[in-house]
């Protein structure tokens, strides 16, 4: 289940509800905070992936010796 299953009408409905709940002045702040959160999550995930790749390469190099 992801964004594809929501569809455009569902996304519009969510945005309208957010606008009513938080108001037009808060939405940019919420969007910025959500963007920063996603960016940090991706950065952490990439760091973990890079670390795992390095360990895998070390294991392969050690097994070839």
Order of alpha helices (4+ residues) and beta strands (2+ residues): alpha-alpha
